[in-house]
Amino acid sequence: MGYRPCGVYHQYYRQDHAWWQTRFVWGKMIFLFLTIFFLIPRFVGLYLISIANVVGYTILSAMGVQLLIGYCGQVTLGHAAFLAVGAYTSTLLMLQLHLPYPITLILGGIVSGLWSVLFGLPSARVKGFYLIMTTMAAQFITVEFFITQYVSQIGGRGVAFSIPPGTVKIGPWVIQSDKEVYYLMVVLIVLCTLMMANLARSKIGRAWIAIRDNDIAAETMGVNVIFYKLLAFFVAGFLGGIAGAFWVTSLAAVSPEHFQFGWSLWLVGVVLIGGVGSIHGTILGALFMTLIPEGLKFLIFVLTQNTLVVNLMPFLPHLLEKFIFVKEAAFGLAIILFLIFEPNGLSYRWWQIKNYFNLWPFSY
C-alpha cells in the first residue's frame, strides 16, 4: 500500500530502515532529483546558480560541524582550518605533482581528517569550554601560522596560489563554469549525505550518540570513548577537507582569507539554526543562512530604486554599500531569535510539518 493513513507501519526491521518507505516519498525524491539535475541548471540564471553553489559549499562545510556537535557532542570553533587544509592540499597536489583532481579531492579529505585528529586528541581529557579553546587553537595555528607563514610560500608564490584555467578537471571534463561546479557540488552533497546518514545509523553512529548523551555511561557500557571521539574528528575533518577541495573549483586563487575564524563561527550558526543532530538541519540551516541575506540584499536594492522610499529612508543606499556589516548583524540577530523561540532549529519544525500530513486526520 503506497499511502498509509495515520502513519507508516512495517512488519520487518529492513522495511523500517528503508531510505524511502512509501510510494509518495519515492515520488517526492524522484521529483527532487529531476528538479536538481535537470530543471534548475536549464531554467535558472547564472546568478542563482552561483548562489546554489554557495549553498552547496555551506552544506558540505557544515556537515563535519554537525557530526561533531550534533552527533558526538564535541563542540568545535575551528572547522575552517580543516577546510583550508583540504583546499591547500588539493591545490598543491594539482600544481606541484599534476595529480588528477578526483585524487587530490580524496587526498585533501584524508590529510584534513588526520590533521583534525591531531587537534582532537585533547578531547580524550577535556570537554566543554576547554575543548572549545582547543579547536579555536586549531584555527589560529593552522591558518594564521602554518598556512600563512609557510605553506603559502611554497614555490615563491607569496600568499595566494593562483589556479590557472583548466587546472581542475575530471578526465576530459574541465570544471570552470558555474554550471559545471554546480553539477560537481550536487554529486558531492549526495555522496557525503549518504555517508553521514549510513554512519549515523550504524554501530559507529550509535556510539557517537551514546557519547553525546552521556560519555560516562557509554564507557560503562563498553564503548571505547577515546577511539570514537577521534574517529568523529577524523570523519569531520575528512568532510571539511572535501568541502575545501571543492571550493577550489570556484576560486581563481586560494588564499588564507577564504578560511578565516568568522567562517568557523558561521558554520556553527548554520548547525544551530538548522537543528543540532539532524542531517536535514544542515541543509535547512545552509539554505536559511545563504538565502535570507541574499533576499535582504535584493530587498534593499529594490527599495533604493524608488526615489520616494529613499527620501523617506535616506540610510538605505548606505546599508547597501555596507551590506557586509548588515549581513553579520542579521546573522547575530538570527542566532539570538532561534535560541529563544526555536531552540530545536528548522529541522524540528520540518519534522512537525511532515508528521501533520503523515498522521492526518489524527495529527493531534
C-alpha positions in Angstrom: 0.0 0.0 0.0 1.6 3.2 -1.2 -0.2 5.6 1.2 -0.9 4.6 4.8 -3.2 7.0 6.7 -2.2 8.0 10.2 1.4 6.8 9.9 3.6 4.3 8.2 3.8 0.8 9.7 6.1 -2.1 8.9 6.4 -5.7 9.8 10.2 -6.1 9.3 13.3 -4.3 10.5 14.6 -4.0 7.0 11.4 -2.2 5.9 11.7 0.2 8.8 15.2 1.2 7.8 14.5 1.7 4.1 15.5 5.1 2.8 12.2 5.9 1.1 9.3 4.0 2.7 6.3 4.8 0.7 5.4 5.5 -3.0 4.6 9.1 -2.1 8.1 9.6 -0.7 9.6 7.8 -3.8 7.6 10.3 -6.0 8.9 13.3 -4.0 12.5 12.1 -4.2 12.3 11.5 -8.0 10.8 15.0 -8.5 13.5 16.4 -6.3 16.2 14.6 -8.4 14.7 15.8 -11.7 14.5 19.4 -10.3 18.1 19.5 -9.1 19.8 17.8 -12.0 17.7 19.0 -15.0 15.3 21.8 -14.2 17.5 24.1 -12.2 20.5 24.1 -14.5 18.4 24.6 -17.6 15.9 27.3 -16.4 17.7 29.2 -13.7 20.1 32.1 -14.4 23.8 32.0 -13.7 23.4 34.3 -10.7 21.0 31.9 -9.0 23.3 29.0 -10.0 26.2 30.8 -8.2 24.0 31.2 -5.1 23.2 27.5 -5.3 26.9 26.7 -5.3 27.4 28.8 -2.2 24.6 26.9 -0.5 26.2 23.6 -1.5 29.6 24.7 -0.2 27.9 25.7 3.1 26.2 22.3 3.4 29.5 20.5 2.7 31.3 22.7 5.2 28.7 22.3 7.9 28.4 18.5 7.7 31.6 18.0 9.8 30.4 20.5 12.3 27.1 18.8 12.6 28.8 15.4 13.1 31.0 16.7 15.9 28.4 18.9 17.7 25.1 17.2 16.8 26.1 13.5 16.9 29.2 13.2 19.1 28.7 16.2 21.4 32.2 17.7 20.7 32.0 21.5 20.3 34.2 23.0 17.6 35.0 26.6 16.7 37.9 26.0 14.3 36.4 23.9 11.5 37.5 26.4 8.8 41.1 25.3 9.5 40.3 21.8 8.2 38.6 23.3 5.1 41.9 25.2 4.5 44.0 22.0 4.8 41.8 20.3 2.2 41.9 23.2 -0.2 45.6 23.7 0.0 46.4 20.0 -0.2 44.3 19.6 -3.3 45.7 22.7 -4.9 49.4 21.8 -4.1 49.0 18.3 -5.5 47.4 19.6 -8.7 50.0 22.4 -9.2 53.2 20.7 -8.0 52.6 17.0 -8.7 50.0 17.4 -11.5 47.7 14.8 -10.0 44.1 14.5 -11.3 41.5 16.5 -9.4 39.5 13.5 -8.1 42.6 12.0 -6.5 43.6 15.4 -4.9 40.0 15.7 -3.7 40.2 12.4 -1.7 43.7 13.1 -0.5 42.7 16.5 0.7 40.0 14.9 2.7 42.3 12.3 4.2 45.1 14.8 5.1 42.5 17.2 6.6 41.0 14.3 8.6 44.4 13.3 10.0 45.1 17.0 10.9 41.7 17.1 12.6 42.6 14.0 14.7 45.8 15.8 15.9 43.7 18.6 17.4 41.0 16.1 18.6 43.5 14.4 20.9 42.8 16.8 23.8 39.1 15.6 23.6 40.3 12.5 25.4 41.0 14.5 28.5 38.9 17.8 28.2 35.4 18.8 27.3 33.1 21.8 27.1 34.8 25.2 27.4 38.3 23.7 27.3 37.6 21.8 24.1 36.2 25.0 22.5 39.6 26.6 23.3 41.4 23.7 21.8 39.5 23.9 18.5 40.0 27.6 18.4 43.7 27.0 18.7 43.5 24.7 15.7 42.1 27.6 13.7 44.9 30.0 14.6 47.7 27.5 14.5 46.7 26.1 11.1 45.5 29.1 9.1 47.3 32.1 10.7 50.6 30.3 11.3 51.4 27.2 9.2 49.4 28.1 6.0 50.1 31.9 6.0 53.7 31.8 7.0 54.9 28.5 5.5 52.5 26.7 3.1 51.7 29.9 1.2 55.4 30.4 0.5 55.9 27.1 -1.4 57.2 27.8 -4.9 57.7 31.5 -4.1 54.1 32.3 -4.8 53.6 34.7 -1.9 50.3 34.5 0.0 47.9 33.1 -2.7 48.0 30.2 -5.0 46.6 31.1 -8.4 44.7 28.3 -10.2 45.1 28.6 -14.0 42.0 27.9 -16.1 41.7 24.2 -17.0 43.6 23.0 -13.9 40.6 21.5 -12.2 39.2 18.7 -14.4 37.8 15.2 -14.1 39.2 13.2 -17.0 38.3 15.2 -20.2 35.7 17.3 -18.3 37.1 20.7 -17.4 35.4 22.3 -14.4 35.4 26.1 -14.9 31.8 27.4 -15.4 29.3 27.8 -12.6 27.1 25.1 -14.1 29.9 22.6 -14.1 30.7 23.5 -10.5 27.0 23.1 -9.7 26.9 19.5 -11.0 30.0 18.6 -9.0 28.5 20.2 -5.9 25.3 18.2 -6.2 27.2 14.9 -6.6 29.4 15.6 -3.6 26.5 16.5 -1.4 24.6 13.3 -2.3 27.7 11.2 -1.6 28.6 12.9 1.7 24.9 12.9 2.8 24.7 9.1 2.1 27.9 8.6 4.1 26.7 10.7 7.0 23.3 9.0 7.1 24.7 5.5 7.0 27.3 6.2 9.6 24.6 7.8 11.9 22.5 4.6 11.9 25.4 2.2 12.2 27.3 0.9 15.2 29.6 3.9 14.9 26.7 6.4 14.9 25.1 4.8 17.9 28.4 5.0 19.8 28.7 8.7 18.9 25.2 9.4 20.1 25.9 7.5 23.4 29.0 9.6 23.9 27.0 12.8 23.2 24.2 11.9 25.7 26.5 10.6 28.5 30.1 9.7 27.9 30.5 8.1 31.3 27.5 5.8 30.8 28.8 5.0 27.3 32.2 4.0 28.6 30.5 1.9 31.3 28.5 0.0 28.6 31.8 -0.8 26.8 32.1 2.0 24.3 35.7 2.9 23.5 35.1 6.7 24.1 38.6 7.9 23.0 38.6 5.8 19.8 35.1 7.0 18.7 35.8 10.6 19.6 39.0 10.6 17.5 37.1 8.8 14.7 34.4 11.6 14.8 37.2 14.2 14.4 38.7 12.3 11.5 35.4 12.0 9.6 34.5 15.6 10.4 37.9 16.7 9.1 37.6 14.5 6.1 34.2 16.1 5.2 35.8 19.5 5.8 38.7 18.7 3.5 36.3 17.6 0.8 34.4 20.9 1.2 37.7 22.9 0.9 38.9 21.0 -2.1 35.5 21.5 -3.7 35.6 25.3 -3.1 38.9 25.4 -5.1 36.8 25.0 -8.2 35.1 28.4 -7.6 38.3 30.3 -6.9 40.8 31.9 -9.1 43.3 31.8 -6.3 43.4 30.1 -2.9 44.2 32.4 0.0 44.1 32.2 3.8 41.5 34.9 3.7 39.0 32.4 2.4 39.2 30.4 5.7 39.0 32.9 8.5 37.7 32.4 12.0 34.4 34.1 11.1 33.6 31.2 8.7 34.0 28.7 11.6 31.5 30.7 13.7 29.2 30.9 10.7 29.1 27.1 10.3 28.2 26.7 14.0 25.4 29.2 13.4 24.2 27.1 10.4 24.0 24.0 12.6 22.2 25.8 15.5 19.6 27.4 13.2 19.1 24.2 11.1 18.9 21.9 14.1 21.5 20.1 16.1 21.7 16.4 15.5 19.9 16.3 12.1 21.2 16.0 8.6 18.1 17.8 7.4 19.2 20.6 9.8 22.5 21.0 8.0 20.7 21.5 4.6 17.9 23.8 6.0 20.4 25.8 8.0 22.6 26.4 4.9 19.6 27.4 2.9 18.4 29.8 5.6 21.9 31.3 6.2 22.5 31.9 2.5 19.1 32.8 1.0 18.0 35.2 3.8 20.9 37.6 3.4 20.6 37.4 -0.4 16.9 38.2 -0.1 17.6 41.0 2.3 20.2 42.5 -0.1 17.8 42.2 -3.0 15.0 43.9 -1.0 17.3 46.8 0.0 18.4 47.1 -3.7 14.8 47.3 -4.9 13.9 49.9 -2.3 16.8 52.1 -3.3 15.5 52.2 -6.8 12.4 54.1 -5.5 13.0 57.8 -5.1 10.1 58.2 -2.6 11.4 55.4 -0.4 14.9 56.8 -0.5 13.6 60.2 0.6 11.8 58.6 3.5 14.7 56.3 4.4 17.9 58.1 3.3 20.1 55.5 5.0 19.2 52.7 2.5 22.0 53.4 0.0 24.5 53.4 2.8 23.1 50.0 4.0 23.6 48.6 0.5 27.1 49.9 0.4 28.0 48.4 3.8 25.9 45.3 3.4 28.6 43.0 4.7 28.1 44.5 8.1 24.3 44.3 7.8 24.8 40.6 7.0 26.9 40.0 10.1 24.3 41.8 12.2 21.5 39.7 10.7 23.5 36.6 11.5 23.8 37.5 15.2 20.1 38.5 15.4 19.1 35.2 13.8 21.1 33.2 16.3 19.6 35.0 19.2 16.0 34.7 17.9 16.4 31.0 17.2 17.9 30.2 20.5 14.9 31.9 22.2 12.0 31.0 20.1 13.1 27.9 18.1 15.9 26.2 20.1 15.4 22.9 18.2 16.0 24.5 14.9 14.3 24.4 11.5 14.6 20.6 11.3 12.3 20.2 14.2 9.7 22.4 12.6 10.1 20.4 9.3 9.6 17.2 11.3 6.3 18.6 12.8 5.1 19.6 9.4 5.8 16.1 8.0 4.0 14.5 10.9 1.0 16.7 10.4 0.5 15.3 6.9 1.6 11.8 7.6 -0.8 11.4 10.6 -3.7 13.3 9.2 -6.7 13.2 10.0 -5.4 12.4 13.6 -2.5 14.8 13.6 -3.1 15.7 17.2 
